[in-house]
Amino acid sequence: MIKVIRGNPTPEELAAALTVVQARVRASGAEAGPPEPPAAWSAPGRVLRDRLPEPGPRSWARTYWPG
């Protein structure tokens, strides 16, 4: 949906602007289909799969990078 916030474009100006936007979308390949699922390395469940960090003063820093 396109919404004009300022100004009062004529129908011709609005059609020209929409044509440019549609051409840019087609050129970028955004209409190729559904996006690919994220890679497994970025899954949050993978990080804490092995063990939880030991409690302590810097345990907050080890919550993301186990090891």
Residue pairs with C-beta under 8 A, 6 or more apart in sequence:
2 14
2 17
2 18
2 21
4 14
9 17
25 31
40 46
47 64
47 66
48 63
48 66
50 66
51 66
53 59
53 62
53 63
53 66
54 62
